[in-house]
Amino acid sequence: MSTASPSLQRRLKPRHLNMIAIGGSIGTGLFVASGATVATAGPGGALAAYALIGLMVYFLMTSLGEMAAYQPVSGSFSIYGSRFVEDGFGFALGWNYWYNWAVTIAAELVAAQLVMGFWFPEVPGLLWSALFLGLMFLLNAVSVRGFGESEFWFALIKVVAILGMMAFGLWLLVSGSGGPEASVSNLWSHGGFLPNGWSGLFAVLAIIMFSFGGLELVGITAAEADQPRSVIPKAINQVVWRILIFYVGALTILLSLHPWDELVRSIGAGGDDYAGSPFVQTFALLGSDTAAHLLNFVVLTAALSVYNSGVYCTSRMLYGLAEQGDAPRALLRTNRRGVPLLGIAVSSAVTLLCVVVNYLLPQNALELLMSLVVASLVIAWALISLTHLKFRAAQRQAGRTSHFPAFWSPFANWLCLAFVGMILVLMLRIPGIAVSVYAIPVWLAFLFLCYRLRRG
């Protein structure tokens, strides 16, 4: 059996994969939701929580990377679940992950329209969502190379902006140009390193999971990547460094520039409103309007980048599910450039429905969407870890070895599963998110029923 779908085309070059891997972890979870994270956990709690989840993500990504390098297929871990566990397992894993991204990209559109409100507060947000939805549809419909090029430049803007912001912030701290309040002591003053104790740190872990959702995209690109067996391991190995640099490093500098409690009050991050980036507000409070506007543009780019990736991911997941007989065969149709247009259209329709929900419930939509994403992401991480355990067992039984073995497996797999269990317990204590935990067994039962109806 071929390891790649014949109608998809391997047009994603190494530079595309590397930048997709780098940019995949930089979205509104960092630029926007980090405000709520700091408000709840304080500076020390936020930094420790990002580092902890970053470690778990690295374990997960090396597990996925080992499977993707061994079998670079469309549908990625959905197909691995079917091959190494059983068909129903792969069905649930694939449709759950499709749902995860369908909701994620809707949340990114909501975030994008909130960002546009920084410049155009009088323009209806629904107009911006419709505009961006159409633009990203066209970029993905052109060809997989169109997706790769657009994501390359989106990611490059984010990377350059964060490195530039970090350099500028360090200069403000070292030179004293940041004003009398700019000091590293802001990390432990104004209430302490952990102003809300360990409970504050644990309370934000579920929120931060949203920030790291999407790194799995590297595995999805395997079927359309040029030289996947050499490029994917290199991209995976970058994960831990970009987490330390872009999350822990950037937030350390950001929270040193201004007292965190004043920053929280300026963006309203302690309430239900996610409209406001701590990155933008920090430089606005320092009196740097130019930097604030530039960073707002970067936040917009980050949202569109994640949305762009989501359109790609959902269409390829549908393609992989159809290839296995778990979705309508019509989703296998591609145009002459190898793009599954129907899959893009179906996923975009679901996204549009979520945007309409946001229009009807503007005060709570983003928080609700994020909670649903975290719930489905918890399922995805757990099932990927279980799949890798079965994959390793099959490899040992066949006497095969991997040229890209997962880091510290199988202990890392069990750590990830224990961590996911802890996240579920913590989610039960968060108002507005707890309901998504209770929905998990209902959702899994629904997927199982759909599988039985599909397969007879």
C-alpha positions in Angstrom: 0.0 0.0 0.0 1.3 3.4 -0.9 2.3 5.7 2.0 1.0 8.8 0.3 -2.3 9.6 -1.4 -1.8 9.7 -5.1 -4.0 12.7 -5.8 -2.3 14.9 -3.2 1.0 16.5 -4.3 4.2 16.8 -2.4 4.8 20.5 -2.9 5.6 21.5 0.7 9.3 22.2 0.8 11.6 22.0 3.8 11.5 25.7 4.4 7.7 25.5 4.4 7.7 22.7 7.0 10.3 24.4 9.2 8.4 27.7 9.3 5.0 26.0 9.7 6.5 24.2 12.7 7.9 27.4 14.2 4.8 29.5 13.5 2.4 26.7 14.5 2.8 27.5 18.2 2.4 31.3 17.9 -1.2 32.3 17.7 -3.8 34.2 19.7 -3.2 31.9 22.6 0.1 33.7 23.2 -0.9 37.2 22.0 -4.4 37.5 23.3 -5.2 34.7 25.9 -2.0 35.2 27.7 -3.6 38.3 29.3 -6.1 36.1 31.1 -3.3 33.7 32.1 -1.3 36.4 33.8 -4.4 37.8 35.5 -5.2 34.4 37.0 -1.7 33.0 37.8 0.5 36.1 38.1 3.8 36.4 36.3 5.5 33.4 37.9 2.5 31.2 37.6 2.1 32.0 33.9 5.7 31.4 33.1 5.8 28.1 35.0 2.6 26.9 33.4 3.8 27.7 29.9 7.0 25.8 30.5 5.2 22.8 32.0 2.8 22.4 29.2 5.6 23.0 26.7 7.4 20.0 28.1 4.3 17.8 27.7 3.9 19.1 24.2 7.5 18.1 23.4 6.8 14.6 24.6 3.7 14.4 22.5 5.3 15.8 19.4 8.2 13.4 19.4 5.7 10.5 19.6 3.7 11.9 16.7 6.9 12.7 14.8 8.1 9.1 15.1 4.9 7.8 13.5 4.8 10.5 10.9 8.4 9.9 9.8 7.7 6.2 9.6 4.4 6.5 7.6 3.9 10.0 6.1 0.2 9.7 5.1 -2.8 11.9 4.7 -4.9 11.9 7.8 -1.9 11.2 10.0 -2.7 10.0 13.5 -6.3 9.1 12.4 -4.8 6.4 10.1 -2.2 5.4 12.8 -5.1 4.9 15.2 -6.9 2.6 12.8 -3.7 0.6 11.9 -2.2 0.2 15.3 -5.2 0.2 17.6 -8.5 -0.5 15.8 -10.8 1.1 13.2 -13.2 2.6 15.6 -10.3 4.2 17.5 -9.0 5.9 14.3 -12.5 7.0 13.4 -13.0 8.8 16.7 -9.5 10.3 16.7 -9.9 11.7 13.2 -13.4 13.2 13.6 -12.5 14.6 17.0 -9.5 16.3 15.6 -11.4 17.6 12.6 -13.9 19.1 15.1 -11.1 20.5 17.2 -9.7 22.5 14.2 -13.1 23.5 12.9 -13.9 25.2 16.2 -10.3 26.5 16.6 -10.4 28.4 13.3 -13.7 29.9 14.3 -12.2 31.1 17.5 -9.3 32.6 15.6 -11.8 34.5 13.4 -13.5 35.8 16.5 -10.1 36.9 17.8 -9.2 38.5 14.5 -12.3 40.7 14.5 -11.6 41.7 18.1 -8.1 42.8 17.0 -9.5 44.8 14.2 -11.7 46.6 16.8 -8.4 48.2 18.0 -8.4 50.2 14.8 -12.0 50.2 13.7 -14.2 50.0 16.7 -17.3 51.1 14.8 -17.1 48.4 12.1 -19.2 45.2 12.8 -17.0 42.3 13.6 -19.0 39.9 11.4 -17.8 41.9 8.4 -14.2 41.2 9.2 -14.9 37.5 9.8 -16.6 37.2 6.4 -13.7 39.0 4.7 -11.0 36.9 6.3 -12.9 33.7 5.7 -13.1 34.4 2.0 -9.4 35.4 1.8 -8.2 32.2 3.5 -10.4 30.1 1.4 -8.9 31.5 -1.8 -5.3 31.0 -0.5 -6.0 27.3 0.2 -7.9 26.7 -2.9 -5.0 27.8 -5.2 -2.7 24.9 -4.4 -0.9 23.3 -1.4 2.0 25.5 -2.5 -0.3 28.5 -2.0 -0.9 27.4 1.6 2.8 26.7 2.2 3.9 30.1 0.8 1.3 32.1 2.7 2.0 30.2 5.9 5.7 30.7 5.4 5.3 34.5 5.3 2.7 34.6 8.1 5.0 32.7 10.4 8.0 34.8 9.3 6.2 38.0 10.3 5.3 36.5 13.7 8.9 35.3 14.4 10.5 38.5 13.3 8.0 40.6 15.3 8.5 38.6 18.5 12.3 38.6 18.2 12.2 42.4 17.5 9.9 42.9 20.4 12.2 41.0 22.7 15.2 42.9 21.5 13.4 46.2 21.9 12.1 45.2 25.4 15.6 44.2 26.5 17.0 47.5 25.3 14.3 49.4 27.2 15.2 47.4 30.4 19.0 47.7 30.0 19.1 51.4 28.9 16.5 52.6 31.4 14.4 54.0 28.5 11.4 52.0 29.6 10.8 54.4 32.5 11.1 54.0 36.3 8.6 51.1 36.4 10.5 48.9 33.9 12.4 46.4 36.0 12.9 42.6 36.3 11.6 43.0 39.8 8.1 43.3 38.3 8.2 39.5 38.1 8.1 39.1 41.9 6.8 42.4 43.2 3.2 43.6 43.1 1.8 40.6 44.9 4.7 38.2 44.5 5.9 35.6 42.0 2.7 33.5 42.6 0.2 36.1 43.9 -2.7 33.5 43.8 -0.6 30.6 45.0 -0.3 27.2 43.3 -4.0 27.2 42.7 -3.6 30.1 40.3 -1.0 28.2 38.3 -3.1 25.1 38.0 -6.1 27.1 37.1 -4.5 28.3 33.9 -3.2 25.1 32.5 -6.4 24.4 30.6 -6.3 27.9 29.0 -2.7 27.4 28.0 -3.5 24.1 26.3 -5.4 26.3 23.8 -2.1 28.1 23.0 -0.3 24.9 22.1 -3.1 23.3 20.1 -2.0 23.2 16.5 1.5 21.9 16.8 0.2 18.6 15.6 -0.2 20.2 12.2 3.3 19.1 11.3 2.1 15.5 11.3 -0.8 16.3 9.1 1.5 17.8 6.4 3.4 14.5 6.0 1.6 13.4 2.9 2.3 16.6 1.1 5.8 17.2 2.4 8.9 16.8 0.2 11.4 14.5 2.0 9.1 14.0 5.0 11.3 11.4 6.7 14.2 13.9 7.1 12.3 17.2 7.4 9.6 16.2 10.0 12.1 15.1 12.7 14.1 18.3 12.3 10.9 20.4 12.6 9.8 18.4 15.7 13.1 18.9 17.4 12.6 22.7 17.2 9.5 22.6 19.5 11.2 22.8 22.8 13.4 25.8 21.8 10.7 27.8 20.3 8.5 27.3 23.3 11.3 28.6 25.6 12.0 31.5 23.3 8.6 32.6 22.1 6.6 31.9 25.2 8.7 31.9 28.3 11.3 34.4 26.9 8.9 36.9 25.4 6.6 36.9 28.4 9.5 37.3 30.8 10.6 40.5 29.0 7.0 41.7 28.6 6.1 41.3 32.3 9.3 43.1 33.3 8.5 46.2 31.4 5.4 47.2 33.4 3.7 46.1 36.6 1.6 43.1 35.7 -1.4 44.1 37.9 -1.7 47.5 36.1 -1.3 45.7 32.8 -4.2 43.4 33.7 -6.4 46.2 34.7 -5.7 48.0 31.4 -6.9 45.1 29.2 -9.6 43.8 31.4 -8.1 40.3 31.4 -9.5 39.4 34.8 -13.0 39.3 33.4 -14.7 37.6 30.5 -13.3 39.9 27.8 -10.4 38.6 25.7 -10.4 41.7 23.5 -7.0 43.1 24.1 -3.5 41.9 23.8 -1.0 42.3 26.7 1.7 42.7 24.1 -0.1 45.6 22.5 -1.2 47.2 25.8 2.3 47.0 27.3 3.8 49.2 24.6 0.7 51.4 24.6 1.2 52.0 28.4 4.8 52.8 27.7 3.7 55.5 25.3 4.9 53.8 22.2 1.9 54.0 19.9 3.9 53.0 16.9 5.0 49.8 18.5 1.4 49.1 19.8 0.0 49.5 16.2 2.8 47.3 14.8 2.2 44.6 17.4 -1.6 44.7 16.8 -0.8 44.0 13.1 1.3 41.0 14.3 -1.5 39.8 16.5 -3.8 39.9 13.5 -1.3 38.0 11.4 -1.1 35.4 14.1 -4.8 34.9 14.1 -5.0 34.6 10.3 -2.0 32.3 10.3 -3.7 29.8 12.6 -6.9 30.1 10.6 -5.0 29.5 7.4 -3.4 26.3 9.0 -6.8 25.2 10.2 -8.4 25.4 6.8 -5.6 23.2 5.5 -5.7 20.8 8.4 -9.5 20.3 8.4 -9.6 19.6 4.7 -6.8 17.0 4.9 -8.4 15.3 7.9 -11.6 14.9 5.9 -9.6 13.6 3.0 -7.8 11.0 5.2 -11.1 10.0 6.8 -12.7 9.5 3.3 -9.7 7.5 2.2 -10.3 5.1 5.1 -14.1 4.9 4.4 -14.9 6.9 7.5 -16.3 9.9 5.5 -18.1 10.4 2.2 -16.0 9.4 -0.8 -16.8 12.7 -2.4 -14.3 14.3 0.0 -11.5 12.5 -1.9 -12.1 14.6 -5.0 -9.3 17.1 -5.8 -8.8 19.6 -8.5 -5.9 19.4 -11.0 -3.6 21.1 -8.4 -4.3 18.4 -5.8 -6.5 20.5 -3.6 -9.6 18.9 -1.9 -11.9 21.8 -2.5 -15.0 20.1 -1.1 -13.2 19.4 2.2 -12.2 23.1 2.4 -15.8 24.2 1.6 -17.4 21.8 4.3 -15.0 23.0 7.0 -15.5 26.7 6.0 -19.2 26.2 6.3 -18.8 24.9 9.9 -16.6 27.8 10.7 -19.1 30.3 9.3 -21.8 28.7 11.5 -19.6 29.3 14.6 -19.0 32.9 13.6 -22.8 33.4 13.4 -23.0 32.0 16.9 -20.4 34.6 18.0 -22.5 37.3 16.3 -25.6 36.2 18.3 -23.7 35.8 21.6 -20.7 38.2 21.3 -19.9 38.4 25.0 -19.3 34.7 25.6 -18.6 33.2 22.2 -14.7 33.2 22.3 -14.6 31.8 25.8 -17.1 29.1 24.9 -15.2 28.2 21.7 -11.9 28.0 23.6 -13.4 25.7 26.2 -14.7 23.3 23.5 -11.4 23.3 21.8 -9.6 22.4 25.0 -12.0 19.5 25.6 -11.4 18.1 22.1 -7.7 18.7 22.4 -7.6 16.7 25.6 -9.1 13.8 23.8 -6.7 14.2 20.9 -3.6 14.3 23.1 -4.7 11.2 25.0 -5.6 9.2 21.9 -2.3 10.1 20.2 -0.3 9.0 23.3 -2.3 5.7 23.4 -1.8 5.2 19.6 2.0 5.7 20.0 2.1 3.1 22.7 0.5 0.6 20.4 2.7 1.7 17.5 5.8 1.0 19.6 4.5 -2.4 20.6 3.9 -3.3 17.0 7.4 -2.2 16.1 9.0 -4.3 18.8 6.9 -7.3 17.8 8.0 -6.9 14.2 11.7 -6.4 15.2 11.8 -2.9 13.6 13.6 0.1 14.9 13.0 3.8 14.2 15.5 6.4 12.9 13.6 9.0 14.9 12.6 7.4 18.3 10.3 9.4 20.5 12.0 11.0 23.5 11.8 9.0 26.7 9.1 6.6 25.5 7.1 4.9 26.9 7.5 6.9 30.2 6.7 10.1 28.3 3.5 8.6 27.0 2.3 7.7 30.5 3.3 11.2 31.7 1.2 12.8 29.0 -1.8 10.6 29.9 -1.5 11.5 33.6 -1.1 15.2 32.7 -4.3 15.0 30.5 -6.1 13.4 33.4 -5.0 16.2 35.7 -6.2 18.8 33.1 -9.6 17.2 33.1 -9.9 17.4 36.9 -8.7 21.1 36.8 -11.3 21.9 34.1 -14.1 20.8 36.4 -13.2 23.6 38.7 -13.3 26.4 36.0 -16.8 28.0 35.5 -17.7 27.9 31.8 -15.3 25.1 31.0 -16.5 22.4 33.3 -19.5 21.7 31.1 -17.1 20.7 28.3 -15.7 18.0 30.5 -19.1 16.5 31.1 -19.6 16.7 27.3 -16.5 14.5 26.6 -18.1 11.1 27.3 -21.3 12.2 25.4 -19.1 13.2 22.4 -17.1 10.0 22.4 -20.4 8.0 22.6 -21.7 10.0 19.7 -18.6 9.2 17.6 -18.8 5.5 18.5 -22.5 5.5 17.4 -21.6 7.3 14.1 -18.8 4.7 13.5 -21.3 1.8 14.0 -23.8 3.4 11.7 -21.1 4.1 9.1 -19.6 0.6 9.2 -22.8 -1.3 9.9 
